[in-house]
Amino acid sequence: MGKPCVVGCAGLNVDVASHRAQLGMTAIKEGDWLSIDGEMGTIYLGQCNVVVDQPEAELAEIERWRTKSLEHS
């Protein structure tokens, strides 16, 4: 889906009214960059370099399933 997600982040406290949050000992304000490593579940304050790896073999297999499914429709 191209969207990382971190669940079970018990250390995050959000104050909607003040547009701020506290993650552990780190204060975050609206507009701050957060970088999320969706594979490791790590959150970084700031904008990190993004590396996109496409699992070509797996995507080809899914496309094969899709094509096969359409043929049987």
mmCIF file of the N, C-alpha and C atoms, coordinates in Angstrom:
data_MODEL
# 
_entry.id   MODEL 
# 
loop_
_atom_site.group_PDB 
_atom_site.id 
_atom_site.type_symbol 
_atom_site.label_atom_id 
_atom_site.label_alt_id 
_atom_site.label_comp_id 
_atom_site.label_asym_id 
_atom_site.label_entity_id 
_atom_site.label_seq_id 
_atom_site.pdbx_PDB_ins_code 
_atom_site.Cartn_x 
_atom_site.Cartn_y 
_atom_site.Cartn_z 
_atom_site.occupancy 
_atom_site.B_iso_or_equiv 
_atom_site.pdbx_formal_charge 
_atom_site.auth_seq_id 
_atom_site.auth_comp_id 
_atom_site.auth_asym_id 
_atom_site.auth_atom_id 
_atom_site.pdbx_PDB_model_num 
ATOM 1   N N  . MET A 1 1  ? 0.816   -1.202  0.000   1.00 0.00 ? 1  MET A N  1 
ATOM 2   C CA . MET A 1 1  ? 0.000   0.000   0.000   1.00 0.00 ? 1  MET A CA 1 
ATOM 3   C C  . MET A 1 1  ? 0.856   1.261   0.000   1.00 0.00 ? 1  MET A C  1 
ATOM 4   N N  . GLY A 1 2  ? 2.114   1.120   0.339   1.00 0.00 ? 2  GLY A N  1 
ATOM 5   C CA . GLY A 1 2  ? 2.991   2.277   0.305   1.00 0.00 ? 2  GLY A CA 1 
ATOM 6   C C  . GLY A 1 2  ? 2.870   3.210   1.491   1.00 0.00 ? 2  GLY A C  1 
ATOM 7   N N  . LYS A 1 3  ? 2.151   2.807   2.502   1.00 0.00 ? 3  LYS A N  1 
ATOM 8   C CA . LYS A 1 3  ? 1.963   3.646   3.691   1.00 0.00 ? 3  LYS A CA 1 
ATOM 9   C C  . LYS A 1 3  ? 2.441   2.890   4.917   1.00 0.00 ? 3  LYS A C  1 
ATOM 10  N N  . PRO A 1 4  ? 3.502   3.379   5.581   1.00 0.00 ? 4  PRO A N  1 
ATOM 11  C CA . PRO A 1 4  ? 3.942   2.691   6.793   1.00 0.00 ? 4  PRO A CA 1 
ATOM 12  C C  . PRO A 1 4  ? 2.971   2.947   7.937   1.00 0.00 ? 4  PRO A C  1 
ATOM 13  N N  . CYS A 1 5  ? 2.948   2.035   8.869   1.00 0.00 ? 5  CYS A N  1 
ATOM 14  C CA . CYS A 1 5  ? 2.049   2.149   10.009  1.00 0.00 ? 5  CYS A CA 1 
ATOM 15  C C  . CYS A 1 5  ? 2.740   1.584   11.244  1.00 0.00 ? 5  CYS A C  1 
ATOM 16  N N  . VAL A 1 6  ? 2.639   2.290   12.339  1.00 0.00 ? 6  VAL A N  1 
ATOM 17  C CA . VAL A 1 6  ? 3.146   1.803   13.616  1.00 0.00 ? 6  VAL A CA 1 
ATOM 18  C C  . VAL A 1 6  ? 1.951   1.683   14.545  1.00 0.00 ? 6  VAL A C  1 
ATOM 19  N N  . VAL A 1 7  ? 1.737   0.502   15.101  1.00 0.00 ? 7  VAL A N  1 
ATOM 20  C CA . VAL A 1 7  ? 0.613   0.279   16.016  1.00 0.00 ? 7  VAL A CA 1 
ATOM 21  C C  . VAL A 1 7  ? 1.144   -0.029  17.410  1.00 0.00 ? 7  VAL A C  1 
ATOM 22  N N  . GLY A 1 8  ? 0.305   0.165   18.396  1.00 0.00 ? 8  GLY A N  1 
ATOM 23  C CA . GLY A 1 8  ? 0.701   -0.148  19.764  1.00 0.00 ? 8  GLY A CA 1 
ATOM 24  C C  . GLY A 1 8  ? 1.739   0.815   20.302  1.00 0.00 ? 8  GLY A C  1 
ATOM 25  N N  . CYS A 1 9  ? 1.606   2.082   19.975  1.00 0.00 ? 9  CYS A N  1 
ATOM 26  C CA . CYS A 1 9  ? 2.585   3.096   20.391  1.00 0.00 ? 9  CYS A CA 1 
ATOM 27  C C  . CYS A 1 9  ? 2.145   3.682   21.731  1.00 0.00 ? 9  CYS A C  1 
ATOM 28  N N  . ALA A 1 10 ? 2.352   2.920   22.787  1.00 0.00 ? 10 ALA A N  1 
ATOM 29  C CA . ALA A 1 10 ? 1.874   3.308   24.122  1.00 0.00 ? 10 ALA A CA 1 
ATOM 30  C C  . ALA A 1 10 ? 2.560   4.574   24.642  1.00 0.00 ? 10 ALA A C  1 
ATOM 31  N N  . GLY A 1 11 ? 3.749   4.888   24.159  1.00 0.00 ? 11 GLY A N  1 
ATOM 32  C CA . GLY A 1 11 ? 4.487   6.059   24.648  1.00 0.00 ? 11 GLY A CA 1 
ATOM 33  C C  . GLY A 1 11 ? 4.060   7.366   24.016  1.00 0.00 ? 11 GLY A C  1 
ATOM 34  N N  . LEU A 1 12 ? 3.044   7.335   23.146  1.00 0.00 ? 12 LEU A N  1 
ATOM 35  C CA . LEU A 1 12 ? 2.595   8.544   22.455  1.00 0.00 ? 12 LEU A CA 1 
ATOM 36  C C  . LEU A 1 12 ? 1.396   9.149   23.166  1.00 0.00 ? 12 LEU A C  1 
ATOM 37  N N  . ASN A 1 13 ? 1.522   10.415  23.532  1.00 0.00 ? 13 ASN A N  1 
ATOM 38  C CA . ASN A 1 13 ? 0.417   11.163  24.129  1.00 0.00 ? 13 ASN A CA 1 
ATOM 39  C C  . ASN A 1 13 ? 0.144   12.366  23.245  1.00 0.00 ? 13 ASN A C  1 
ATOM 40  N N  . VAL A 1 14 ? -1.079  12.469  22.737  1.00 0.00 ? 14 VAL A N  1 
ATOM 41  C CA . VAL A 1 14 ? -1.460  13.536  21.814  1.00 0.00 ? 14 VAL A CA 1 
ATOM 42  C C  . VAL A 1 14 ? -2.362  14.533  22.535  1.00 0.00 ? 14 VAL A C  1 
ATOM 43  N N  . ASP A 1 15 ? -2.025  15.829  22.411  1.00 0.00 ? 15 ASP A N  1 
ATOM 44  C CA . ASP A 1 15 ? -2.853  16.912  22.933  1.00 0.00 ? 15 ASP A CA 1 
ATOM 45  C C  . ASP A 1 15 ? -3.435  17.643  21.725  1.00 0.00 ? 15 ASP A C  1 
ATOM 46  N N  . VAL A 1 16 ? -4.637  17.254  21.343  1.00 0.00 ? 16 VAL A N  1 
ATOM 47  C CA . VAL A 1 16 ? -5.263  17.789  20.137  1.00 0.00 ? 16 VAL A CA 1 
ATOM 48  C C  . VAL A 1 16 ? -5.448  19.299  20.245  1.00 0.00 ? 16 VAL A C  1 
ATOM 49  N N  . ALA A 1 17 ? -5.862  19.783  21.391  1.00 0.00 ? 17 ALA A N  1 
ATOM 50  C CA . ALA A 1 17 ? -6.151  21.213  21.567  1.00 0.00 ? 17 ALA A CA 1 
ATOM 51  C C  . ALA A 1 17 ? -4.921  22.087  21.333  1.00 0.00 ? 17 ALA A C  1 
ATOM 52  N N  . SER A 1 18 ? -3.751  21.622  21.754  1.00 0.00 ? 18 SER A N  1 
ATOM 53  C CA . SER A 1 18 ? -2.539  22.440  21.608  1.00 0.00 ? 18 SER A CA 1 
ATOM 54  C C  . SER A 1 18 ? -1.730  22.074  20.372  1.00 0.00 ? 18 SER A C  1 
ATOM 55  N N  . HIS A 1 19 ? -2.223  21.115  19.590  1.00 0.00 ? 19 HIS A N  1 
ATOM 56  C CA . HIS A 1 19 ? -1.523  20.679  18.369  1.00 0.00 ? 19 HIS A CA 1 
ATOM 57  C C  . HIS A 1 19 ? -0.109  20.193  18.672  1.00 0.00 ? 19 HIS A C  1 
ATOM 58  N N  . ARG A 1 20 ? 0.015   19.467  19.761  1.00 0.00 ? 20 ARG A N  1 
ATOM 59  C CA . ARG A 1 20 ? 1.311   18.932  20.183  1.00 0.00 ? 20 ARG A CA 1 
ATOM 60  C C  . ARG A 1 20 ? 1.147   17.479  20.603  1.00 0.00 ? 20 ARG A C  1 
ATOM 61  N N  . ALA A 1 21 ? 2.283   16.809  20.656  1.00 0.00 ? 21 ALA A N  1 
ATOM 62  C CA . ALA A 1 21 ? 2.296   15.430  21.135  1.00 0.00 ? 21 ALA A CA 1 
ATOM 63  C C  . ALA A 1 21 ? 3.600   15.198  21.876  1.00 0.00 ? 21 ALA A C  1 
ATOM 64  N N  . GLN A 1 22 ? 3.609   14.179  22.681  1.00 0.00 ? 22 GLN A N  1 
ATOM 65  C CA . GLN A 1 22 ? 4.796   13.773  23.424  1.00 0.00 ? 22 GLN A CA 1 
ATOM 66  C C  . GLN A 1 22 ? 5.020   12.301  23.111  1.00 0.00 ? 22 GLN A C  1 
ATOM 67  N N  . LEU A 1 23 ? 6.191   11.987  22.579  1.00 0.00 ? 23 LEU A N  1 
ATOM 68  C CA . LEU A 1 23 ? 6.560   10.611  22.290  1.00 0.00 ? 23 LEU A CA 1 
ATOM 69  C C  . LEU A 1 23 ? 7.766   10.284  23.152  1.00 0.00 ? 23 LEU A C  1 
ATOM 70  N N  . GLY A 1 24 ? 7.505   9.550   24.226  1.00 0.00 ? 24 GLY A N  1 
ATOM 71  C CA . GLY A 1 24 ? 8.576   9.311   25.193  1.00 0.00 ? 24 GLY A CA 1 
ATOM 72  C C  . GLY A 1 24 ? 9.004   10.634  25.790  1.00 0.00 ? 24 GLY A C  1 
ATOM 73  N N  . MET A 1 25 ? 10.279  10.970  25.664  1.00 0.00 ? 25 MET A N  1 
ATOM 74  C CA . MET A 1 25 ? 10.803  12.246  26.181  1.00 0.00 ? 25 MET A CA 1 
ATOM 75  C C  . MET A 1 25 ? 10.862  13.329  25.109  1.00 0.00 ? 25 MET A C  1 
ATOM 76  N N  . THR A 1 26 ? 10.350  13.040  23.898  1.00 0.00 ? 26 THR A N  1 
ATOM 77  C CA . THR A 1 26 ? 10.453  13.967  22.777  1.00 0.00 ? 26 THR A CA 1 
ATOM 78  C C  . THR A 1 26 ? 9.131   14.685  22.533  1.00 0.00 ? 26 THR A C  1 
ATOM 79  N N  . ALA A 1 27 ? 9.196   16.028  22.510  1.00 0.00 ? 27 ALA A N  1 
ATOM 80  C CA . ALA A 1 27 ? 8.026   16.842  22.209  1.00 0.00 ? 27 ALA A CA 1 
ATOM 81  C C  . ALA A 1 27 ? 7.920   17.006  20.694  1.00 0.00 ? 27 ALA A C  1 
ATOM 82  N N  . ILE A 1 28 ? 6.699   16.880  20.192  1.00 0.00 ? 28 ILE A N  1 
ATOM 83  C CA . ILE A 1 28 ? 6.441   17.019  18.765  1.00 0.00 ? 28 ILE A CA 1 
ATOM 84  C C  . ILE A 1 28 ? 5.342   18.058  18.609  1.00 0.00 ? 28 ILE A C  1 
ATOM 85  N N  . LYS A 1 29 ? 5.539   18.982  17.676  1.00 0.00 ? 29 LYS A N  1 
ATOM 86  C CA . LYS A 1 29 ? 4.497   19.974  17.424  1.00 0.00 ? 29 LYS A CA 1 
ATOM 87  C C  . LYS A 1 29 ? 3.973   19.814  16.006  1.00 0.00 ? 29 LYS A C  1 
ATOM 88  N N  . GLU A 1 30 ? 2.771   20.302  15.770  1.00 0.00 ? 30 GLU A N  1 
ATOM 89  C CA . GLU A 1 30 ? 2.170   20.213  14.448  1.00 0.00 ? 30 GLU A CA 1 
ATOM 90  C C  . GLU A 1 30 ? 3.124   20.806  13.420  1.00 0.00 ? 30 GLU A C  1 
ATOM 91  N N  . GLY A 1 31 ? 3.323   20.091  12.338  1.00 0.00 ? 31 GLY A N  1 
ATOM 92  C CA . GLY A 1 31 ? 4.220   20.548  11.280  1.00 0.00 ? 31 GLY A CA 1 
ATOM 93  C C  . GLY A 1 31 ? 5.601   19.915  11.332  1.00 0.00 ? 31 GLY A C  1 
ATOM 94  N N  . ASP A 1 32 ? 5.963   19.304  12.476  1.00 0.00 ? 32 ASP A N  1 
ATOM 95  C CA . ASP A 1 32 ? 7.249   18.610  12.571  1.00 0.00 ? 32 ASP A CA 1 
ATOM 96  C C  . ASP A 1 32 ? 7.237   17.387  11.654  1.00 0.00 ? 32 ASP A C  1 
ATOM 97  N N  . TRP A 1 33 ? 8.395   17.102  11.078  1.00 0.00 ? 33 TRP A N  1 
ATOM 98  C CA . TRP A 1 33 ? 8.538   15.896  10.267  1.00 0.00 ? 33 TRP A CA 1 
ATOM 99  C C  . TRP A 1 33 ? 8.773   14.699  11.168  1.00 0.00 ? 33 TRP A C  1 
ATOM 100 N N  . LEU A 1 34 ? 8.076   13.603  10.877  1.00 0.00 ? 34 LEU A N  1 
ATOM 101 C CA . LEU A 1 34 ? 8.346   12.313  11.497  1.00 0.00 ? 34 LEU A CA 1 
ATOM 102 C C  . LEU A 1 34 ? 8.635   11.336  10.372  1.00 0.00 ? 34 LEU A C  1 
ATOM 103 N N  . SER A 1 35 ? 9.640   10.514  10.551  1.00 0.00 ? 35 SER A N  1 
ATOM 104 C CA . SER A 1 35 ? 9.945   9.464   9.591   1.00 0.00 ? 35 SER A CA 1 
ATOM 105 C C  . SER A 1 35 ? 9.670   8.133   10.267  1.00 0.00 ? 35 SER A C  1 
ATOM 106 N N  . ILE A 1 36 ? 8.977   7.257   9.568   1.00 0.00 ? 36 ILE A N  1 
ATOM 107 C CA . ILE A 1 36 ? 8.573   5.975   10.135  1.00 0.00 ? 36 ILE A CA 1 
ATOM 108 C C  . ILE A 1 36 ? 9.186   4.849   9.309   1.00 0.00 ? 36 ILE A C  1 
ATOM 109 N N  . ASP A 1 37 ? 9.909   3.985   9.990   1.00 0.00 ? 37 ASP A N  1 
ATOM 110 C CA . ASP A 1 37 ? 10.418  2.773   9.359   1.00 0.00 ? 37 ASP A CA 1 
ATOM 111 C C  . ASP A 1 37 ? 9.336   1.718   9.555   1.00 0.00 ? 37 ASP A C  1 
ATOM 112 N N  . GLY A 1 38 ? 8.530   1.503   8.526   1.00 0.00 ? 38 GLY A N  1 
ATOM 113 C CA . GLY A 1 38 ? 7.394   0.597   8.621   1.00 0.00 ? 38 GLY A CA 1 
ATOM 114 C C  . GLY A 1 38 ? 7.790   -0.851  8.833   1.00 0.00 ? 38 GLY A C  1 
ATOM 115 N N  . GLU A 1 39 ? 9.001   -1.212  8.445   1.00 0.00 ? 39 GLU A N  1 
ATOM 116 C CA . GLU A 1 39 ? 9.454   -2.587  8.632   1.00 0.00 ? 39 GLU A CA 1 
ATOM 117 C C  . GLU A 1 39 ? 9.885   -2.840  10.073  1.00 0.00 ? 39 GLU A C  1 
ATOM 118 N N  . MET A 1 40 ? 10.580  -1.892  10.660  1.00 0.00 ? 40 MET A N  1 
ATOM 119 C CA . MET A 1 40 ? 11.100  -2.059  12.025  1.00 0.00 ? 40 MET A CA 1 
ATOM 120 C C  . MET A 1 40 ? 10.185  -1.453  13.086  1.00 0.00 ? 40 MET A C  1 
ATOM 121 N N  . GLY A 1 41 ? 9.262   -0.564  12.672  1.00 0.00 ? 41 GLY A N  1 
ATOM 122 C CA . GLY A 1 41 ? 8.381   0.076   13.639  1.00 0.00 ? 41 GLY A CA 1 
ATOM 123 C C  . GLY A 1 41 ? 9.060   1.197   14.404  1.00 0.00 ? 41 GLY A C  1 
ATOM 124 N N  . THR A 1 42 ? 10.131  1.739   13.828  1.00 0.00 ? 42 THR A N  1 
ATOM 125 C CA . THR A 1 42 ? 10.887  2.807   14.472  1.00 0.00 ? 42 THR A CA 1 
ATOM 126 C C  . THR A 1 42 ? 10.418  4.163   13.958  1.00 0.00 ? 42 THR A C  1 
ATOM 127 N N  . ILE A 1 43 ? 10.318  5.129   14.866  1.00 0.00 ? 43 ILE A N  1 
ATOM 128 C CA . ILE A 1 43 ? 9.898   6.480   14.511  1.00 0.00 ? 43 ILE A CA 1 
ATOM 129 C C  . ILE A 1 43 ? 11.073  7.417   14.765  1.00 0.00 ? 43 ILE A C  1 
ATOM 130 N N  . TYR A 1 44 ? 11.352  8.282   13.793  1.00 0.00 ? 44 TYR A N  1 
ATOM 131 C CA . TYR A 1 44 ? 12.445  9.248   13.903  1.00 0.00 ? 44 TYR A CA 1 
ATOM 132 C C  . TYR A 1 44 ? 11.880  10.650  13.781  1.00 0.00 ? 44 TYR A C  1 
ATOM 133 N N  . LEU A 1 45 ? 12.385  11.560  14.603  1.00 0.00 ? 45 LEU A N  1 
ATOM 134 C CA . LEU A 1 45 ? 12.019  12.967  14.468  1.00 0.00 ? 45 LEU A CA 1 
ATOM 135 C C  . LEU A 1 45 ? 12.886  13.545  13.366  1.00 0.00 ? 45 LEU A C  1 
ATOM 136 N N  . GLY A 1 46 ? 12.256  14.145  12.375  1.00 0.00 ? 46 GLY A N  1 
ATOM 137 C CA . GLY A 1 46 ? 12.985  14.708  11.243  1.00 0.00 ? 46 GLY A CA 1 
ATOM 138 C C  . GLY A 1 46 ? 12.681  13.942  9.970   1.00 0.00 ? 46 GLY A C  1 
ATOM 139 N N  . GLN A 1 47 ? 13.211  14.465  8.873   1.00 0.00 ? 47 GLN A N  1 
ATOM 140 C CA . GLN A 1 47 ? 12.967  13.876  7.562   1.00 0.00 ? 47 GLN A CA 1 
ATOM 141 C C  . GLN A 1 47 ? 14.176  13.038  7.166   1.00 0.00 ? 47 GLN A C  1 
ATOM 142 N N  . CYS A 1 48 ? 13.997  11.732  7.113   1.00 0.00 ? 48 CYS A N  1 
ATOM 143 C CA . CYS A 1 48 ? 15.083  10.814  6.753   1.00 0.00 ? 48 CYS A CA 1 
ATOM 144 C C  . CYS A 1 48 ? 15.047  10.526  5.258   1.00 0.00 ? 48 CYS A C  1 
ATOM 145 N N  . ASN A 1 49 ? 16.158  10.031  4.745   1.00 0.00 ? 49 ASN A N  1 
ATOM 146 C CA . ASN A 1 49 ? 16.199  9.578   3.360   1.00 0.00 ? 49 ASN A CA 1 
ATOM 147 C C  . ASN A 1 49 ? 15.297  8.368   3.209   1.00 0.00 ? 49 ASN A C  1 
ATOM 148 N N  . VAL A 1 50 ? 14.615  8.300   2.092   1.00 0.00 ? 50 VAL A N  1 
ATOM 149 C CA . VAL A 1 50 ? 13.690  7.205   1.832   1.00 0.00 ? 50 VAL A CA 1 
ATOM 150 C C  . VAL A 1 50 ? 14.311  6.250   0.820   1.00 0.00 ? 50 VAL A C  1 
ATOM 151 N N  . VAL A 1 51 ? 14.287  4.980   1.161   1.00 0.00 ? 51 VAL A N  1 
ATOM 152 C CA . VAL A 1 51 ? 14.754  3.943   0.254   1.00 0.00 ? 51 VAL A CA 1 
ATOM 153 C C  . VAL A 1 51 ? 13.554  3.068   -0.065  1.00 0.00 ? 51 VAL A C  1 
ATOM 154 N N  . VAL A 1 52 ? 13.260  2.945   -1.333  1.00 0.00 ? 52 VAL A N  1 
ATOM 155 C CA . VAL A 1 52 ? 12.109  2.160   -1.758  1.00 0.00 ? 52 VAL A CA 1 
ATOM 156 C C  . VAL A 1 52 ? 12.608  0.889   -2.436  1.00 0.00 ? 52 VAL A C  1 
ATOM 157 N N  . ASP A 1 53 ? 12.301  -0.229  -1.838  1.00 0.00 ? 53 ASP A N  1 
ATOM 158 C CA . ASP A 1 53 ? 12.614  -1.527  -2.420  1.00 0.00 ? 53 ASP A CA 1 
ATOM 159 C C  . ASP A 1 53 ? 11.319  -2.144  -2.898  1.00 0.00 ? 53 ASP A C  1 
ATOM 160 N N  . GLN A 1 54 ? 11.288  -2.503  -4.160  1.00 0.00 ? 54 GLN A N  1 
ATOM 161 C CA . GLN A 1 54 ? 10.103  -3.154  -4.709  1.00 0.00 ? 54 GLN A CA 1 
ATOM 162 C C  . GLN A 1 54 ? 10.382  -4.649  -4.805  1.00 0.00 ? 54 GLN A C  1 
ATOM 163 N N  . PRO A 1 55 ? 9.578   -5.456  -4.163  1.00 0.00 ? 55 PRO A N  1 
ATOM 164 C CA . PRO A 1 55 ? 9.754   -6.910  -4.248  1.00 0.00 ? 55 PRO A CA 1 
ATOM 165 C C  . PRO A 1 55 ? 9.254   -7.411  -5.604  1.00 0.00 ? 55 PRO A C  1 
ATOM 166 N N  . GLU A 1 56 ? 10.090  -7.290  -6.631  1.00 0.00 ? 56 GLU A N  1 
ATOM 167 C CA . GLU A 1 56 ? 9.676   -7.555  -8.012  1.00 0.00 ? 56 GLU A CA 1 
ATOM 168 C C  . GLU A 1 56 ? 9.096   -8.955  -8.203  1.00 0.00 ? 56 GLU A C  1 
ATOM 169 N N  . ALA A 1 57 ? 9.726   -9.966  -7.651  1.00 0.00 ? 57 ALA A N  1 
ATOM 170 C CA . ALA A 1 57 ? 9.237   -11.342 -7.835  1.00 0.00 ? 57 ALA A CA 1 
ATOM 171 C C  . ALA A 1 57 ? 7.848   -11.511 -7.221  1.00 0.00 ? 57 ALA A C  1 
ATOM 172 N N  . GLU A 1 58 ? 7.646   -10.966 -6.038  1.00 0.00 ? 58 GLU A N  1 
ATOM 173 C CA . GLU A 1 58 ? 6.357   -11.084 -5.368  1.00 0.00 ? 58 GLU A CA 1 
ATOM 174 C C  . GLU A 1 58 ? 5.272   -10.311 -6.123  1.00 0.00 ? 58 GLU A C  1 
ATOM 175 N N  . LEU A 1 59 ? 5.605   -9.106  -6.607  1.00 0.00 ? 59 LEU A N  1 
ATOM 176 C CA . LEU A 1 59 ? 4.637   -8.318  -7.367  1.00 0.00 ? 59 LEU A CA 1 
ATOM 177 C C  . LEU A 1 59 ? 4.268   -9.014  -8.671  1.00 0.00 ? 59 LEU A C  1 
ATOM 178 N N  . ALA A 1 60 ? 5.232   -9.643  -9.320  1.00 0.00 ? 60 ALA A N  1 
ATOM 179 C CA . ALA A 1 60 ? 4.958   -10.396 -10.547 1.00 0.00 ? 60 ALA A CA 1 
ATOM 180 C C  . ALA A 1 60 ? 4.019   -11.566 -10.260 1.00 0.00 ? 60 ALA A C  1 
ATOM 181 N N  . GLU A 1 61 ? 4.217   -12.240 -9.145  1.00 0.00 ? 61 GLU A N  1 
ATOM 182 C CA . GLU A 1 61 ? 3.351   -13.366 -8.772  1.00 0.00 ? 61 GLU A CA 1 
ATOM 183 C C  . GLU A 1 61 ? 1.926   -12.890 -8.520  1.00 0.00 ? 61 GLU A C  1 
ATOM 184 N N  . ILE A 1 62 ? 1.765   -11.790 -7.834  1.00 0.00 ? 62 ILE A N  1 
ATOM 185 C CA . ILE A 1 62 ? 0.432   -11.241 -7.573  1.00 0.00 ? 62 ILE A CA 1 
ATOM 186 C C  . ILE A 1 62 ? -0.234  -10.838 -8.884  1.00 0.00 ? 62 ILE A C  1 
ATOM 187 N N  . GLU A 1 63 ? 0.517   -10.255 -9.802  1.00 0.00 ? 63 GLU A N  1 
ATOM 188 C CA . GLU A 1 63 ? -0.028  -9.891  -11.113 1.00 0.00 ? 63 GLU A CA 1 
ATOM 189 C C  . GLU A 1 63 ? -0.463  -11.139 -11.875 1.00 0.00 ? 63 GLU A C  1 
ATOM 190 N N  . ARG A 1 64 ? 0.307   -12.219 -11.741 1.00 0.00 ? 64 ARG A N  1 
ATOM 191 C CA . ARG A 1 64 ? -0.057  -13.479 -12.391 1.00 0.00 ? 64 ARG A CA 1 
ATOM 192 C C  . ARG A 1 64 ? -1.391  -13.992 -11.823 1.00 0.00 ? 64 ARG A C  1 
ATOM 193 N N  . TRP A 1 65 ? -1.565  -13.903 -10.495 1.00 0.00 ? 65 TRP A N  1 
ATOM 194 C CA . TRP A 1 65 ? -2.825  -14.314 -9.862  1.00 0.00 ? 65 TRP A CA 1 
ATOM 195 C C  . TRP A 1 65 ? -3.986  -13.474 -10.395 1.00 0.00 ? 65 TRP A C  1 
ATOM 196 N N  . ARG A 1 66 ? -3.740  -12.154 -10.478 1.00 0.00 ? 66 ARG A N  1 
ATOM 197 C CA . ARG A 1 66 ? -4.794  -11.237 -10.930 1.00 0.00 ? 66 ARG A CA 1 
ATOM 198 C C  . ARG A 1 66 ? -5.208  -11.567 -12.355 1.00 0.00 ? 66 ARG A C  1 
ATOM 199 N N  . THR A 1 67 ? -4.224  -11.760 -13.224 1.00 0.00 ? 67 THR A N  1 
ATOM 200 C CA . THR A 1 67 ? -4.502  -12.069 -14.620 1.00 0.00 ? 67 THR A CA 1 
ATOM 201 C C  . THR A 1 67 ? -5.257  -13.398 -14.742 1.00 0.00 ? 67 THR A C  1 
ATOM 202 N N  . LYS A 1 68 ? -4.820  -14.383 -13.982 1.00 0.00 ? 68 LYS A N  1 
ATOM 203 C CA . LYS A 1 68 ? -5.468  -15.690 -14.007 1.00 0.00 ? 68 LYS A CA 1 
ATOM 204 C C  . LYS A 1 68 ? -6.926  -15.566 -13.524 1.00 0.00 ? 68 LYS A C  1 
ATOM 205 N N  . SER A 1 69 ? -7.138  -14.774 -12.495 1.00 0.00 ? 69 SER A N  1 
ATOM 206 C CA . SER A 1 69 ? -8.483  -14.563 -11.952 1.00 0.00 ? 69 SER A CA 1 
ATOM 207 C C  . SER A 1 69 ? -9.373  -13.892 -12.983 1.00 0.00 ? 69 SER A C  1 
ATOM 208 N N  . LEU A 1 70 ? -8.847  -12.915 -13.722 1.00 0.00 ? 70 LEU A N  1 
ATOM 209 C CA . LEU A 1 70 ? -9.634  -12.219 -14.735 1.00 0.00 ? 70 LEU A CA 1 
ATOM 210 C C  . LEU A 1 70 ? -9.990  -13.156 -15.888 1.00 0.00 ? 70 LEU A C  1 
ATOM 211 N N  . GLU A 1 71 ? -9.109  -14.087 -16.209 1.00 0.00 ? 71 GLU A N  1 
ATOM 212 C CA . GLU A 1 71 ? -9.371  -15.032 -17.283 1.00 0.00 ? 71 GLU A CA 1 
ATOM 213 C C  . GLU A 1 71 ? -10.538 -15.946 -16.948 1.00 0.00 ? 71 GLU A C  1 
ATOM 214 N N  . HIS A 1 72 ? -10.743 -16.214 -15.650 1.00 0.00 ? 72 HIS A N  1 
ATOM 215 C CA . HIS A 1 72 ? -11.803 -17.125 -15.211 1.00 0.00 ? 72 HIS A CA 1 
ATOM 216 C C  . HIS A 1 72 ? -13.106 -16.397 -14.907 1.00 0.00 ? 72 HIS A C  1 
ATOM 217 N N  . SER A 1 73 ? -13.124 -15.092 -15.093 1.00 0.00 ? 73 SER A N  1 
ATOM 218 C CA . SER A 1 73 ? -14.348 -14.312 -14.818 1.00 0.00 ? 73 SER A CA 1 
ATOM 219 C C  . SER A 1 73 ? -15.291 -14.325 -15.988 1.00 0.00 ? 73 SER A C  1 
# 
